């Protein structure tokens, strides 16, 4: 069974990224389309989860000059 997280109240879409290089495949609004991606090769996150993760990575990046 493929894993697609439930959408939170604050999130209306899913972001799909490649696990190999973390590149973004796209933002999707259809549960059916998102469920067709292979979870072994792709990360499927709600838009809220994705943005939270990206913000944490930016905030705690030791190479960030800011």
CHARMM internal coordinates of N, CA and C (Angstrom, degrees):
IC EDIT
DIST 1 N 1 CA 1.4614
DIST 1 CA 1 C 1.5273
ANGL 1 N 1 CA 1 C 109.69
DIST 1 C 2 N 1.3035
ANGL 1 CA 1 C 2 N 115.86
DIHE 1 N 1 CA 1 C 2 N 135.00
DIST 2 N 2 CA 1.4577
ANGL 1 C 2 N 2 CA 120.50
DIHE 1 CA 1 C 2 N 2 CA -178.42
DIST 2 CA 2 C 1.5169
ANGL 2 N 2 CA 2 C 110.38
DIHE 1 C 2 N 2 CA 2 C -83.03
DIST 2 C 3 N 1.3005
ANGL 2 CA 2 C 3 N 115.47
DIHE 2 N 2 CA 2 C 3 N 146.87
DIST 3 N 3 CA 1.4634
ANGL 2 C 3 N 3 CA 121.35
DIHE 2 CA 2 C 3 N 3 CA -177.09
DIST 3 CA 3 C 1.5202
ANGL 3 N 3 CA 3 C 110.82
DIHE 2 C 3 N 3 CA 3 C -98.92
DIST 3 C 4 N 1.3157
ANGL 3 CA 3 C 4 N 115.48
DIHE 3 N 3 CA 3 C 4 N 119.13
DIST 4 N 4 CA 1.4652
ANGL 3 C 4 N 4 CA 122.44
DIHE 3 CA 3 C 4 N 4 CA 172.88
DIST 4 CA 4 C 1.5217
ANGL 4 N 4 CA 4 C 106.38
DIHE 3 C 4 N 4 CA 4 C -129.31
DIST 4 C 5 N 1.3460
ANGL 4 CA 4 C 5 N 117.79
DIHE 4 N 4 CA 4 C 5 N 116.08
DIST 5 N 5 CA 1.4643
ANGL 4 C 5 N 5 CA 119.27
DIHE 4 CA 4 C 5 N 5 CA -179.27
DIST 5 CA 5 C 1.5272
ANGL 5 N 5 CA 5 C 111.88
DIHE 4 C 5 N 5 CA 5 C -66.15
DIST 5 C 6 N 1.3083
ANGL 5 CA 5 C 6 N 115.27
DIHE 5 N 5 CA 5 C 6 N 147.84
DIST 6 N 6 CA 1.4670
ANGL 5 C 6 N 6 CA 120.47
DIHE 5 CA 5 C 6 N 6 CA 175.37
DIST 6 CA 6 C 1.5257
ANGL 6 N 6 CA 6 C 109.12
DIHE 5 C 6 N 6 CA 6 C -67.50
DIST 6 C 7 N 1.3189
ANGL 6 CA 6 C 7 N 116.09
DIHE 6 N 6 CA 6 C 7 N 144.71
DIST 7 N 7 CA 1.4642
ANGL 6 C 7 N 7 CA 120.08
DIHE 6 CA 6 C 7 N 7 CA 177.87
DIST 7 CA 7 C 1.5192
ANGL 7 N 7 CA 7 C 109.88
DIHE 6 C 7 N 7 CA 7 C -75.52
DIST 7 C 8 N 1.3391
ANGL 7 CA 7 C 8 N 115.26
DIHE 7 N 7 CA 7 C 8 N 134.91
DIST 8 N 8 CA 1.4589
ANGL 7 C 8 N 8 CA 120.44
DIHE 7 CA 7 C 8 N 8 CA 174.45
DIST 8 CA 8 C 1.5281
ANGL 8 N 8 CA 8 C 108.65
DIHE 7 C 8 N 8 CA 8 C -79.39
DIST 8 C 9 N 1.3078
ANGL 8 CA 8 C 9 N 115.49
DIHE 8 N 8 CA 8 C 9 N 168.96
DIST 9 N 9 CA 1.4665
ANGL 8 C 9 N 9 CA 121.24
DIHE 8 CA 8 C 9 N 9 CA 178.73
DIST 9 CA 9 C 1.5330
ANGL 9 N 9 CA 9 C 110.91
DIHE 8 C 9 N 9 CA 9 C -58.04
DIST 9 C 10 N 1.3365
ANGL 9 CA 9 C 10 N 116.40
DIHE 9 N 9 CA 9 C 10 N -36.03
DIST 10 N 10 CA 1.4633
ANGL 9 C 10 N 10 CA 121.17
DIHE 9 CA 9 C 10 N 10 CA -175.68
DIST 10 CA 10 C 1.5311
ANGL 10 N 10 CA 10 C 113.28
DIHE 9 C 10 N 10 CA 10 C -89.10
DIST 10 C 11 N 1.3249
ANGL 10 CA 10 C 11 N 118.07
DIHE 10 N 10 CA 10 C 11 N 2.71
DIST 11 N 11 CA 1.4566
ANGL 10 C 11 N 11 CA 120.97
DIHE 10 CA 10 C 11 N 11 CA -175.74
DIST 11 CA 11 C 1.5236
ANGL 11 N 11 CA 11 C 109.77
DIHE 10 C 11 N 11 CA 11 C -127.63
DIST 11 C 12 N 1.3143
ANGL 11 CA 11 C 12 N 116.68
DIHE 11 N 11 CA 11 C 12 N 127.36
DIST 12 N 12 CA 1.4594
ANGL 11 C 12 N 12 CA 120.55
DIHE 11 CA 11 C 12 N 12 CA -177.50
DIST 12 CA 12 C 1.5096
ANGL 12 N 12 CA 12 C 114.06
DIHE 11 C 12 N 12 CA 12 C -112.07
DIST 12 C 13 N 1.3608
ANGL 12 CA 12 C 13 N 116.71
DIHE 12 N 12 CA 12 C 13 N 8.34
DIST 13 N 13 CA 1.4550
ANGL 12 C 13 N 13 CA 118.76
DIHE 12 CA 12 C 13 N 13 CA -176.97
DIST 13 CA 13 C 1.5277
ANGL 13 N 13 CA 13 C 110.19
DIHE 12 C 13 N 13 CA 13 C -156.09
DIST 13 C 14 N 1.3231
ANGL 13 CA 13 C 14 N 114.73
DIHE 13 N 13 CA 13 C 14 N 171.84
DIST 14 N 14 CA 1.4632
ANGL 13 C 14 N 14 CA 122.19
DIHE 13 CA 13 C 14 N 14 CA 176.50
DIST 14 CA 14 C 1.5189
ANGL 14 N 14 CA 14 C 109.00
DIHE 13 C 14 N 14 CA 14 C -116.07
DIST 14 C 15 N 1.3274
ANGL 14 CA 14 C 15 N 116.09
DIHE 14 N 14 CA 14 C 15 N 147.50
DIST 15 N 15 CA 1.4577
ANGL 14 C 15 N 15 CA 122.68
DIHE 14 CA 14 C 15 N 15 CA 173.69
DIST 15 CA 15 C 1.5234
ANGL 15 N 15 CA 15 C 106.46
DIHE 14 C 15 N 15 CA 15 C -111.84
DIST 15 C 16 N 1.3297
ANGL 15 CA 15 C 16 N 116.16
DIHE 15 N 15 CA 15 C 16 N 129.97
DIST 16 N 16 CA 1.4580
ANGL 15 C 16 N 16 CA 121.48
DIHE 15 CA 15 C 16 N 16 CA 179.36
DIST 16 CA 16 C 1.5237
ANGL 16 N 16 CA 16 C 107.97
DIHE 15 C 16 N 16 CA 16 C -112.59
DIST 16 C 17 N 1.3417
ANGL 16 CA 16 C 17 N 116.22
DIHE 16 N 16 CA 16 C 17 N 126.79
DIST 17 N 17 CA 1.4612
ANGL 16 C 17 N 17 CA 122.23
DIHE 16 CA 16 C 17 N 17 CA 178.73
DIST 17 CA 17 C 1.5279
ANGL 17 N 17 CA 17 C 109.48
DIHE 16 C 17 N 17 CA 17 C -124.86
DIST 17 C 18 N 1.3273
ANGL 17 CA 17 C 18 N 115.40
DIHE 17 N 17 CA 17 C 18 N 154.82
DIST 18 N 18 CA 1.4674
ANGL 17 C 18 N 18 CA 120.79
DIHE 17 CA 17 C 18 N 18 CA 176.15
DIST 18 CA 18 C 1.5203
ANGL 18 N 18 CA 18 C 109.00
DIHE 17 C 18 N 18 CA 18 C -80.68
DIST 18 C 19 N 1.3273
ANGL 18 CA 18 C 19 N 117.15
DIHE 18 N 18 CA 18 C 19 N 134.82
DIST 19 N 19 CA 1.4588
ANGL 18 C 19 N 19 CA 120.63
DIHE 18 CA 18 C 19 N 19 CA 178.26
DIST 19 CA 19 C 1.5236
ANGL 19 N 19 CA 19 C 111.22
DIHE 18 C 19 N 19 CA 19 C -69.95
DIST 19 C 20 N 1.3254
ANGL 19 CA 19 C 20 N 117.99
DIHE 19 N 19 CA 19 C 20 N -32.83
DIST 20 N 20 CA 1.4609
ANGL 19 C 20 N 20 CA 122.09
DIHE 19 CA 19 C 20 N 20 CA -175.69
DIST 20 CA 20 C 1.5223
ANGL 20 N 20 CA 20 C 112.90
DIHE 19 C 20 N 20 CA 20 C -62.92
DIST 20 C 21 N 1.3244
ANGL 20 CA 20 C 21 N 117.37
DIHE 20 N 20 CA 20 C 21 N -45.20
DIST 21 N 21 CA 1.4698
ANGL 20 C 21 N 21 CA 119.66
DIHE 20 CA 20 C 21 N 21 CA -175.87
DIST 21 CA 21 C 1.5361
ANGL 21 N 21 CA 21 C 113.02
DIHE 20 C 21 N 21 CA 21 C -129.67
DIST 21 C 22 N 1.2988
ANGL 21 CA 21 C 22 N 118.01
DIHE 21 N 21 CA 21 C 22 N 5.86
DIST 22 N 22 CA 1.4659
ANGL 21 C 22 N 22 CA 125.58
DIHE 21 CA 21 C 22 N 22 CA 177.84
DIST 22 CA 22 C 1.5397
ANGL 22 N 22 CA 22 C 112.43
DIHE 21 C 22 N 22 CA 22 C 60.04
DIST 22 C 23 N 1.3260
ANGL 22 CA 22 C 23 N 117.00
DIHE 22 N 22 CA 22 C 23 N 21.75
DIST 23 N 23 CA 1.4611
ANGL 22 C 23 N 23 CA 118.91
DIHE 22 CA 22 C 23 N 23 CA 176.31
DIST 23 CA 23 C 1.5321
ANGL 23 N 23 CA 23 C 108.98
DIHE 22 C 23 N 23 CA 23 C -77.81
DIST 23 C 24 N 1.3182
ANGL 23 CA 23 C 24 N 115.26
DIHE 23 N 23 CA 23 C 24 N 146.99
DIST 24 N 24 CA 1.4585
ANGL 23 C 24 N 24 CA 121.04
DIHE 23 CA 23 C 24 N 24 CA -178.41
DIST 24 CA 24 C 1.5259
ANGL 24 N 24 CA 24 C 109.47
DIHE 23 C 24 N 24 CA 24 C -81.05
DIST 24 C 25 N 1.3153
ANGL 24 CA 24 C 25 N 115.60
DIHE 24 N 24 CA 24 C 25 N 126.79
DIST 25 N 25 CA 1.4659
ANGL 24 C 25 N 25 CA 120.82
DIHE 24 CA 24 C 25 N 25 CA 175.14
DIST 25 CA 25 C 1.5203
ANGL 25 N 25 CA 25 C 108.77
DIHE 24 C 25 N 25 CA 25 C -81.76
DIST 25 C 26 N 1.3394
ANGL 25 CA 25 C 26 N 116.21
DIHE 25 N 25 CA 25 C 26 N -44.20
DIST 26 N 26 CA 1.4572
ANGL 25 C 26 N 26 CA 118.31
DIHE 25 CA 25 C 26 N 26 CA 177.94
DIST 26 CA 26 C 1.5093
ANGL 26 N 26 CA 26 C 112.97
DIHE 25 C 26 N 26 CA 26 C 168.36
DIST 26 C 27 N 1.3196
ANGL 26 CA 26 C 27 N 113.78
DIHE 26 N 26 CA 26 C 27 N 175.76
DIST 27 N 27 CA 1.4578
ANGL 26 C 27 N 27 CA 122.58
DIHE 26 CA 26 C 27 N 27 CA 175.44
DIST 27 CA 27 C 1.5224
ANGL 27 N 27 CA 27 C 106.63
DIHE 26 C 27 N 27 CA 27 C -108.29
DIST 27 C 28 N 1.3295
ANGL 27 CA 27 C 28 N 116.16
DIHE 27 N 27 CA 27 C 28 N 131.46
DIST 28 N 28 CA 1.4527
ANGL 27 C 28 N 28 CA 121.08
DIHE 27 CA 27 C 28 N 28 CA -173.81
DIST 28 CA 28 C 1.5226
ANGL 28 N 28 CA 28 C 110.54
DIHE 27 C 28 N 28 CA 28 C -128.46
DIST 28 C 29 N 1.3283
ANGL 28 CA 28 C 29 N 115.65
DIHE 28 N 28 CA 28 C 29 N 146.31
DIST 29 N 29 CA 1.4591
ANGL 28 C 29 N 29 CA 122.11
DIHE 28 CA 28 C 29 N 29 CA -177.62
DIST 29 CA 29 C 1.5266
ANGL 29 N 29 CA 29 C 112.02
DIHE 28 C 29 N 29 CA 29 C -111.20
DIST 29 C 30 N 1.3285
ANGL 29 CA 29 C 30 N 117.01
DIHE 29 N 29 CA 29 C 30 N -5.08
DIST 30 N 30 CA 1.4550
ANGL 29 C 30 N 30 CA 122.10
DIHE 29 CA 29 C 30 N 30 CA -176.76
DIST 30 CA 30 C 1.5254
ANGL 30 N 30 CA 30 C 111.11
DIHE 29 C 30 N 30 CA 30 C -107.63
DIST 30 C 31 N 1.3179
ANGL 30 CA 30 C 31 N 116.54
DIHE 30 N 30 CA 30 C 31 N 122.10
DIST 31 N 31 CA 1.4676
ANGL 30 C 31 N 31 CA 121.32
DIHE 30 CA 30 C 31 N 31 CA 176.70
DIST 31 CA 31 C 1.5216
ANGL 31 N 31 CA 31 C 109.95
DIHE 30 C 31 N 31 CA 31 C -59.63
DIST 31 C 32 N 1.3212
ANGL 31 CA 31 C 32 N 116.96
DIHE 31 N 31 CA 31 C 32 N -39.03
DIST 32 N 32 CA 1.4663
ANGL 31 C 32 N 32 CA 120.98
DIHE 31 CA 31 C 32 N 32 CA -179.73
DIST 32 CA 32 C 1.5320
ANGL 32 N 32 CA 32 C 111.42
DIHE 31 C 32 N 32 CA 32 C -59.68
DIST 32 C 33 N 1.3179
ANGL 32 CA 32 C 33 N 117.45
DIHE 32 N 32 CA 32 C 33 N -46.99
DIST 33 N 33 CA 1.4704
ANGL 32 C 33 N 33 CA 120.78
DIHE 32 CA 32 C 33 N 33 CA -179.31
DIST 33 CA 33 C 1.5206
ANGL 33 N 33 CA 33 C 110.84
DIHE 32 C 33 N 33 CA 33 C -65.11
DIST 33 C 34 N 1.3190
ANGL 33 CA 33 C 34 N 117.39
DIHE 33 N 33 CA 33 C 34 N -45.71
DIST 34 N 34 CA 1.4648
ANGL 33 C 34 N 34 CA 121.02
DIHE 33 CA 33 C 34 N 34 CA -179.04
DIST 34 CA 34 C 1.5262
ANGL 34 N 34 CA 34 C 110.76
DIHE 33 C 34 N 34 CA 34 C -62.36
DIST 34 C 35 N 1.3156
ANGL 34 CA 34 C 35 N 117.33
DIHE 34 N 34 CA 34 C 35 N -36.68
DIST 35 N 35 CA 1.4648
ANGL 34 C 35 N 35 CA 120.32
DIHE 34 CA 34 C 35 N 35 CA -178.49
DIST 35 CA 35 C 1.5164
ANGL 35 N 35 CA 35 C 112.90
DIHE 34 C 35 N 35 CA 35 C -68.48
DIST 35 C 36 N 1.3165
ANGL 35 CA 35 C 36 N 117.99
DIHE 35 N 35 CA 35 C 36 N -12.07
DIST 36 N 36 CA 1.4690
ANGL 35 C 36 N 36 CA 122.05
DIHE 35 CA 35 C 36 N 36 CA 180.00
DIST 36 CA 36 C 1.5337
ANGL 36 N 36 CA 36 C 112.58
DIHE 35 C 36 N 36 CA 36 C -85.09
DIST 36 C 37 N 1.3397
ANGL 36 CA 36 C 37 N 118.57
DIHE 36 N 36 CA 36 C 37 N -12.99
DIST 37 N 37 CA 1.4608
ANGL 36 C 37 N 37 CA 121.42
DIHE 36 CA 36 C 37 N 37 CA 177.88
DIST 37 CA 37 C 1.5237
ANGL 37 N 37 CA 37 C 109.91
DIHE 36 C 37 N 37 CA 37 C -74.80
DIST 37 C 38 N 1.3152
ANGL 37 CA 37 C 38 N 115.91
DIHE 37 N 37 CA 37 C 38 N 148.62
DIST 38 N 38 CA 1.4621
ANGL 37 C 38 N 38 CA 121.98
DIHE 37 CA 37 C 38 N 38 CA -179.84
DIST 38 CA 38 C 1.5313
ANGL 38 N 38 CA 38 C 109.17
DIHE 37 C 38 N 38 CA 38 C -83.46
DIST 38 C 39 N 1.3356
ANGL 38 CA 38 C 39 N 118.64
DIHE 38 N 38 CA 38 C 39 N 114.57
DIST 39 N 39 CA 1.4673
ANGL 38 C 39 N 39 CA 120.68
DIHE 38 CA 38 C 39 N 39 CA -178.82
DIST 39 CA 39 C 1.5293
ANGL 39 N 39 CA 39 C 113.39
DIHE 38 C 39 N 39 CA 39 C -67.84
DIST 39 C 40 N 1.3212
ANGL 39 CA 39 C 40 N 117.93
DIHE 39 N 39 CA 39 C 40 N -12.70
DIST 40 N 40 CA 1.4646
ANGL 39 C 40 N 40 CA 120.45
DIHE 39 CA 39 C 40 N 40 CA 176.03
DIST 40 CA 40 C 1.5304
ANGL 40 N 40 CA 40 C 111.11
DIHE 39 C 40 N 40 CA 40 C -74.73
DIST 40 C 41 N 1.3217
ANGL 40 CA 40 C 41 N 116.93
DIHE 40 N 40 CA 40 C 41 N -24.07
DIST 41 N 41 CA 1.4646
ANGL 40 C 41 N 41 CA 120.50
DIHE 40 CA 40 C 41 N 41 CA -178.03
DIST 41 CA 41 C 1.5228
ANGL 41 N 41 CA 41 C 113.67
DIHE 40 C 41 N 41 CA 41 C -116.31
DIST 41 C 42 N 1.3445
ANGL 41 CA 41 C 42 N 116.82
DIHE 41 N 41 CA 41 C 42 N -10.69
DIST 42 N 42 CA 1.4675
ANGL 41 C 42 N 42 CA 120.74
DIHE 41 CA 41 C 42 N 42 CA -175.98
DIST 42 CA 42 C 1.5198
ANGL 42 N 42 CA 42 C 111.16
DIHE 41 C 42 N 42 CA 42 C -130.17
DIST 42 C 43 N 1.3268
ANGL 42 CA 42 C 43 N 115.34
DIHE 42 N 42 CA 42 C 43 N 145.77
DIST 43 N 43 CA 1.4646
ANGL 42 C 43 N 43 CA 121.45
DIHE 42 CA 42 C 43 N 43 CA 169.54
DIST 43 CA 43 C 1.5183
ANGL 43 N 43 CA 43 C 107.45
DIHE 42 C 43 N 43 CA 43 C -93.97
DIST 43 C 44 N 1.3105
ANGL 43 CA 43 C 44 N 116.24
DIHE 43 N 43 CA 43 C 44 N 131.92
DIST 44 N 44 CA 1.4578
ANGL 43 C 44 N 44 CA 121.92
DIHE 43 CA 43 C 44 N 44 CA 177.33
DIST 44 CA 44 C 1.5218
ANGL 44 N 44 CA 44 C 106.88
DIHE 43 C 44 N 44 CA 44 C -117.46
DIST 44 C 45 N 1.3309
ANGL 44 CA 44 C 45 N 115.75
DIHE 44 N 44 CA 44 C 45 N 115.79
DIST 45 N 45 CA 1.4656
ANGL 44 C 45 N 45 CA 121.52
DIHE 44 CA 44 C 45 N 45 CA -178.31
DIST 45 CA 45 C 1.5169
ANGL 45 N 45 CA 45 C 108.84
DIHE 44 C 45 N 45 CA 45 C -130.65
DIST 45 C 46 N 1.3212
ANGL 45 CA 45 C 46 N 115.83
DIHE 45 N 45 CA 45 C 46 N 152.79
DIST 46 N 46 CA 1.4625
ANGL 45 C 46 N 46 CA 117.41
DIHE 45 CA 45 C 46 N 46 CA 170.29
DIST 46 CA 46 C 1.5274
ANGL 46 N 46 CA 46 C 106.96
DIHE 45 C 46 N 46 CA 46 C -69.60
DIST 46 C 47 N 1.3116
ANGL 46 CA 46 C 47 N 116.13
DIHE 46 N 46 CA 46 C 47 N 160.34
DIST 47 N 47 CA 1.4652
ANGL 46 C 47 N 47 CA 119.42
DIHE 46 CA 46 C 47 N 47 CA 179.38
DIST 47 CA 47 C 1.5240
ANGL 47 N 47 CA 47 C 110.50
DIHE 46 C 47 N 47 CA 47 C -58.96
DIST 47 C 48 N 1.3154
ANGL 47 CA 47 C 48 N 116.91
DIHE 47 N 47 CA 47 C 48 N -37.55
DIST 48 N 48 CA 1.4618
ANGL 47 C 48 N 48 CA 121.14
DIHE 47 CA 47 C 48 N 48 CA 178.79
DIST 48 CA 48 C 1.5290
ANGL 48 N 48 CA 48 C 111.50
DIHE 47 C 48 N 48 CA 48 C -64.32
DIST 48 C 49 N 1.3258
ANGL 48 CA 48 C 49 N 117.18
DIHE 48 N 48 CA 48 C 49 N -45.00
DIST 49 N 49 CA 1.4731
ANGL 48 C 49 N 49 CA 121.08
DIHE 48 CA 48 C 49 N 49 CA 177.96
DIST 49 CA 49 C 1.5243
ANGL 49 N 49 CA 49 C 110.79
DIHE 48 C 49 N 49 CA 49 C -62.41
DIST 49 C 50 N 1.3288
ANGL 49 CA 49 C 50 N 116.31
DIHE 49 N 49 CA 49 C 50 N -43.43
DIST 50 N 50 CA 1.4591
ANGL 49 C 50 N 50 CA 121.38
DIHE 49 CA 49 C 50 N 50 CA -179.25
DIST 50 CA 50 C 1.5307
ANGL 50 N 50 CA 50 C 111.05
DIHE 49 C 50 N 50 CA 50 C -61.38
DIST 50 C 51 N 1.3255
ANGL 50 CA 50 C 51 N 116.31
DIHE 50 N 50 CA 50 C 51 N -49.69
DIST 51 N 51 CA 1.4655
ANGL 50 C 51 N 51 CA 119.61
DIHE 50 CA 50 C 51 N 51 CA -178.60
DIST 51 CA 51 C 1.5178
ANGL 51 N 51 CA 51 C 112.00
DIHE 50 C 51 N 51 CA 51 C -64.62
DIST 51 C 52 N 1.3140
ANGL 51 CA 51 C 52 N 117.95
DIHE 51 N 51 CA 51 C 52 N -37.40
DIST 52 N 52 CA 1.4707
ANGL 51 C 52 N 52 CA 121.39
DIHE 51 CA 51 C 52 N 52 CA 176.79
DIST 52 CA 52 C 1.5215
ANGL 52 N 52 CA 52 C 110.55
DIHE 51 C 52 N 52 CA 52 C -62.71
DIST 52 C 53 N 1.3234
ANGL 52 CA 52 C 53 N 116.40
DIHE 52 N 52 CA 52 C 53 N -43.63
DIST 53 N 53 CA 1.4684
ANGL 52 C 53 N 53 CA 120.40
DIHE 52 CA 52 C 53 N 53 CA -179.94
DIST 53 CA 53 C 1.5263
ANGL 53 N 53 CA 53 C 111.24
DIHE 52 C 53 N 53 CA 53 C -64.88
DIST 53 C 54 N 1.3192
ANGL 53 CA 53 C 54 N 116.84
DIHE 53 N 53 CA 53 C 54 N -45.36
DIST 54 N 54 CA 1.4691
ANGL 53 C 54 N 54 CA 120.66
DIHE 53 CA 53 C 54 N 54 CA -179.87
DIST 54 CA 54 C 1.5261
ANGL 54 N 54 CA 54 C 110.39
DIHE 53 C 54 N 54 CA 54 C -62.60
DIST 54 C 55 N 1.3229
ANGL 54 CA 54 C 55 N 117.69
DIHE 54 N 54 CA 54 C 55 N -43.28
DIST 55 N 55 CA 1.4651
ANGL 54 C 55 N 55 CA 120.91
DIHE 54 CA 54 C 55 N 55 CA 178.94
DIST 55 CA 55 C 1.5263
ANGL 55 N 55 CA 55 C 111.58
DIHE 54 C 55 N 55 CA 55 C -62.62
DIST 55 C 56 N 1.3442
ANGL 55 CA 55 C 56 N 117.50
DIHE 55 N 55 CA 55 C 56 N -40.64
DIST 56 N 56 CA 1.4728
ANGL 55 C 56 N 56 CA 120.13
DIHE 55 CA 55 C 56 N 56 CA 176.85
DIST 56 CA 56 C 1.5232
ANGL 56 N 56 CA 56 C 110.90
DIHE 55 C 56 N 56 CA 56 C -62.60
DIST 56 C 57 N 1.3288
ANGL 56 CA 56 C 57 N 116.67
DIHE 56 N 56 CA 56 C 57 N -42.79
DIST 57 N 57 CA 1.4655
ANGL 56 C 57 N 57 CA 120.42
DIHE 56 CA 56 C 57 N 57 CA -179.82
DIST 57 CA 57 C 1.5177
ANGL 57 N 57 CA 57 C 111.26
DIHE 56 C 57 N 57 CA 57 C -63.80
DIST 57 C 58 N 1.3110
ANGL 57 CA 57 C 58 N 117.55
DIHE 57 N 57 CA 57 C 58 N -40.01
DIST 58 N 58 CA 1.4672
ANGL 57 C 58 N 58 CA 121.22
DIHE 57 CA 57 C 58 N 58 CA 179.20
DIST 58 CA 58 C 1.5246
ANGL 58 N 58 CA 58 C 110.19
DIHE 57 C 58 N 58 CA 58 C -68.51
DIST 58 C 59 N 1.3149
ANGL 58 CA 58 C 59 N 116.38
DIHE 58 N 58 CA 58 C 59 N -44.52
DIST 59 N 59 CA 1.4686
ANGL 58 C 59 N 59 CA 121.66
DIHE 58 CA 58 C 59 N 59 CA -176.58
DIST 59 CA 59 C 1.5238
ANGL 59 N 59 CA 59 C 111.74
DIHE 58 C 59 N 59 CA 59 C -64.13
DIST 59 C 60 N 1.3298
ANGL 59 CA 59 C 60 N 117.50
DIHE 59 N 59 CA 59 C 60 N -36.52
DIST 60 N 60 CA 1.4633
ANGL 59 C 60 N 60 CA 120.55
DIHE 59 CA 59 C 60 N 60 CA -174.46
DIST 60 CA 60 C 1.5289
ANGL 60 N 60 CA 60 C 113.00
DIHE 59 C 60 N 60 CA 60 C -105.24
DIST 60 C 61 N 1.3147
ANGL 60 CA 60 C 61 N 117.14
DIHE 60 N 60 CA 60 C 61 N 19.62
DIST 61 N 61 CA 1.4606
ANGL 60 C 61 N 61 CA 120.80
DIHE 60 CA 60 C 61 N 61 CA 178.71
DIST 61 CA 61 C 1.5338
ANGL 61 N 61 CA 61 C 109.06
DIHE 60 C 61 N 61 CA 61 C -76.53
DIST 61 C 62 N 1.3456
ANGL 61 CA 61 C 62 N 117.69
DIHE 61 N 61 CA 61 C 62 N 114.31
DIST 62 N 62 CA 1.4747
ANGL 61 C 62 N 62 CA 119.49
DIHE 61 CA 61 C 62 N 62 CA -178.15
DIST 62 CA 62 C 1.5239
ANGL 62 N 62 CA 62 C 113.37
DIHE 61 C 62 N 62 CA 62 C -67.76
DIST 62 C 63 N 1.3267
ANGL 62 CA 62 C 63 N 117.83
DIHE 62 N 62 CA 62 C 63 N -16.77
DIST 63 N 63 CA 1.4727
ANGL 62 C 63 N 63 CA 121.21
DIHE 62 CA 62 C 63 N 63 CA 179.99
DIST 63 CA 63 C 1.5231
ANGL 63 N 63 CA 63 C 112.24
DIHE 62 C 63 N 63 CA 63 C -90.81
DIST 63 C 64 N 1.3208
ANGL 63 CA 63 C 64 N 117.08
DIHE 63 N 63 CA 63 C 64 N 0.75
DIST 64 N 64 CA 1.4585
ANGL 63 C 64 N 64 CA 121.01
DIHE 63 CA 63 C 64 N 64 CA -179.64
DIST 64 CA 64 C 1.5338
ANGL 64 N 64 CA 64 C 109.08
DIHE 63 C 64 N 64 CA 64 C -73.53
DIST 64 C 65 N 1.3362
ANGL 64 CA 64 C 65 N 118.20
DIHE 64 N 64 CA 64 C 65 N 123.25
DIST 65 N 65 CA 1.4655
ANGL 64 C 65 N 65 CA 120.34
DIHE 64 CA 64 C 65 N 65 CA -177.86
DIST 65 CA 65 C 1.5304
ANGL 65 N 65 CA 65 C 114.14
DIHE 64 C 65 N 65 CA 65 C -71.78
DIST 65 C 66 N 1.3237
ANGL 65 CA 65 C 66 N 118.15
DIHE 65 N 65 CA 65 C 66 N -12.43
DIST 66 N 66 CA 1.4725
ANGL 65 C 66 N 66 CA 119.61
DIHE 65 CA 65 C 66 N 66 CA -176.19
DIST 66 CA 66 C 1.4936
ANGL 66 N 66 CA 66 C 113.49
DIHE 65 C 66 N 66 CA 66 C -74.69
END
COOR INIT
IC SEED 1 N 1 CA 1 C
IC BUILD
